[in-house]
Amino acid sequence: MSGLLSEALDEARDVVLQELDAIIPGGTPDQRLLKELILDYPLRAAKGLRPALCLQACRALGGREDMVRRTAAVLELYHNAFLLHDDVEDGSHLRRGAPALHREHGVPVAINTGDAMLALALGPLLENTARVGLGRALHILERVAHMVRESVEGQALELSWIQRQVWDLSEDDYTRMVVQKTAWYSFIAPVQVGAIAAGARPDQLAALLPFARDLGIAFQVQDDLLNLEEGRDAYGKEWAGDLWEGKRTIILLHTLRHLDAADADRARALLARPRPEPATEALVAELCALRAAGELTPAGHDRLLSRISGDAGPPKDAAEVAWLRDRIDDCGSLAHARAFATRHARAAGEALTACHPWLPPSPARDFLHALVDYVLERTR
């Protein structure tokens, strides 16, 4: 990572933590308990990408940091609220190198913590009237509202594909989902609200849209790649989590298109099965030990395993996930995904270059350009 990027990301992270400390109430013991939960994910090692984009987009168009500090923190609140809910919905085990919040504190606490983040996000956006004026404040609020709708619709689309076991998907389908679920809240909205705070014209906002959209697509594909690359200690998420969770990624879609019919059927059947929960894993292991010791008949083992598995069938196991990971290599799907991400990153760079006539040289503009390489080279 370049020094310019590193400094901007570190600065944005400091800004966010200062603003969150001011936004989140902590006057009573009960409030302090909730504040500790809300700050759990933001305090873990993270990039600070969304607030950095917001701050730098504002500066690139001639705005001041004070115009957008609080809005940048709001975007980080939304980001972490989405992560909390996403971890529950996906049954994730890790987040940023530590147990997901629902694994430590339970699902009800995690959901309520995410809800608290969403509830706290509205007030600071309304307070923007004093920072940037009524017109810009309402425009920022409208963009954030649009961002939230796009994000939840994208999540709903992905969840519906998983629930209905839809695999007959094109790369256009994948791209549409990624733009809604990831690009809007990670790139499009941060760039747009930062630019709006600085007084950007409608034509300037429209010109920045393809830059942010294509950057978001490349970012998500790189995230999918990192999920399957071993030895990424800095990644902070569960290795092959997308396979355990049955996520629709451009990598898996490419693999399924290139497998023979028998292997494709096996892969889809595997992906449809649930991931094992820790308690279930321990119980299945105990059943296997009892059967091996002759203390449980084969029929009794199968009957109890069926009751544990339920209608979804037996959970995935590590050997089967490793088999699928090998098929991904056989089909050249990682290389295909890297090329796909590179095309979108390059398109983002070209879109930003097209903005140069009205986007003068500055460290902030350099930061936006540096993101083009960063989204492809990042390791977490």
C-alpha positions, 0 to 999 in steps of 0.5 A: 500500500502506498504511503498516500493511501496508508496515511489517508486510511489511518486519518479516516479511521482516527476521524471516525473513532473520534466522531463515533465517541461523540455520536454514541451515548455513554452517560449511564451504565446501560448506555456504556454497555451498549456503546462497548458493543457498538464499538466492538467491530469499529475498534477491530483492525479495519481499513477505514475505506468508506470514510476515507473515500468520503473525506477525500471526495469532498476534498477533491472537489474543494470541500473542507473536512469539517463539512463531512466528518460526521457523515463519514462516521455515519457511513462507518456505522452503516457498514458495521451494522450491515456486517453484524447482520450479515454475519448472523445471516451467513452464520459466519465464525470470524470477523476481522480476525476475531469471533463474530459478535453473535458468536461471543454474545449471542444472536439477539445481542448482535442483532440489537447492536446492529439495530442500535447503529442504524438508529444512531445514524439518522441524527448526525445526518439531520445535523448536516443542515448546520454544516453544509446548509439545508439543500446539501444536507437533504441531498446527502440524506436522500443519497444515504436513504438510497444507499440503504435501499440498494444494500438491503435489496442486494442482500435480499437478492443474494439470500434468495438465491441461496434459499432457492438454490439458484445457480443458473446465474450469469456474470451480469446477474452477479454484477447486479447483485454486487453493485447493489450489495457492495458497491453502493454502500462501499464506494458509490455513496461515500463518493457521492455524499463527499462530493455533495458536501463540497457542492458538486454539480449533478453532471459531476456526480453522474461522471463519478458514478461509473468510477465508484461502481466499477471500483466496487465491483473489482473490490468485491471480486478481490474479496472473493479471491482472498476468501479462497487463498490460503496463507492470508493471515491478515485477511481476518475472515474464515478461509473458504467461508464462501464455500461453507456458506454457499455464496454465489461468487463469480468464481463459483459460477465460472467453476460450475459452468466448466465442470462436467455434469456429474461434478457440477451436480455434486458441487451444487448438492454440496453447496446446498447443504448447511455449514456445521455449527460448533455444537453440531460438529461436536455432537456428530463427532461423539456419534462417530466415536460411539459407533466406532467403539461399538456402543451405537449400532449403524442404524442408531447412528444414522437415525440420530444423525438424520435427526440432527441434520433435519430437512437440510441434510448432513452438514458440509465437511472439510474434505468435501469443501477441499474437493470443491476448492480443488475443482476451482483450481482445475477450472482456472476460475481464480484467474478468470476472476482476477481478469474480471476484477482487473477489467473493472478496476481499469474501467474505474481508472478511465472514468476518473481520468475523464473527470480531470477537466473539472477535478484539478490535481490534488492529493485527494485526487491522487488518493482516488486514483491510487484506489484503482491498484489498491483494490486489486493488490490488497490482502485484507 
